Amino acid sequence: MRQKIFSFLMMNVGALLVAVNVHFFLSPNDLATGGVSGLSIIMNHVFPGMSLGLFMILINLVLFVVGLIFLGFSFGAKTVYASFALSFYVWLLETVAPIHAPLSNDVLIQLIIGQCIAAIGMAIVFHQDASTGGTDIIAMILNKYFNIEVGRGVLLSDLTIALSSTILFGPQVGMYAFFGVILNGLVIDYVLSQFNTNKEVVIISRHSTEIKSYIVHELGKGATVHTATGAFTSDEKEVITTILGRKDYSRLKGFITKTDNKAFITAHTMNEILGQNFKRLA
């Protein structure tokens, strides 16, 4: 139950951060950097009588219906919730903190700051196995019927929206929008890598029994143990290998420091781990 509440809160935090970017940075500068927010900025320019938040809600409703028709419920309830939460927060910010002009004359710095804020928010939502972008549904349809990878499908839809902004707002704004799409992807990848950091830890120690017990019983993790022979001494030693997240790795280092300050430890950052309690094999 706590995990569900935490996931719910984190999705809202992430959606709010993305909404801050849309309301304070993208919309005042007509920067359509992809996604439902970018498409809504374009529609809001064509039909200025309707609010940006309302456009986002309507577009998400359309995409939700399209997703049901072509995908069933495979795009997930969390994604549907996060998409509408983002639309709601944009509408809320328009109501409580209306803004009628850009925060500064420097469009580039606004774009960079705004996209970094949004990318952190999107990474938080992605970390909860959800998504804020209704255009992800389009990408999933392209993947299902045309075998286009989801990542490429998202990029294709975002770049199409950025191209539309070039037609409406001019080449300078369009180039900013293209740059925003690329920057957003780079920052999202970096933030997600920080969330998902795991290390392969290899330990050689005279107190391997105590260390194994700590890994299994205190950290609740598994380990592999094999015997190796030292090249200089020809002594047989136990080598412990385990996979740990950043917090557990720090705890293990503290324990080993107290138990055997002469232990030999190597740690390698893992880009991808498949099987067992980690990512499922496709």
Secondary structure, 3 states (H helix, E strand, C coil): CHHHHHHHHHHHHHHHHHHHHHHHHHHHHCCCCCHHHHHHHHHHHHCCCCCHHHHHHHHHHHHHHHHHHHHCCCCCHHHHHHHHHHHHHHHHHHHHCCCCCCCCCCHHHHHHHHHHHHHHHHHHHHHCCCCCCCHHHHHHHHHHHHCCCHHHHHHHHHHHHHHHHHHHHCHHHHHHHHHHHHHHHHHHHHHHHHHCCEEEEEEECCCHHHHHHHHHHHCCCCCEEEEEECCCCCCEEEEEEEEEEHHHHHHHHHHHHHHCCCCEEEEEEECCCECCCCECCC
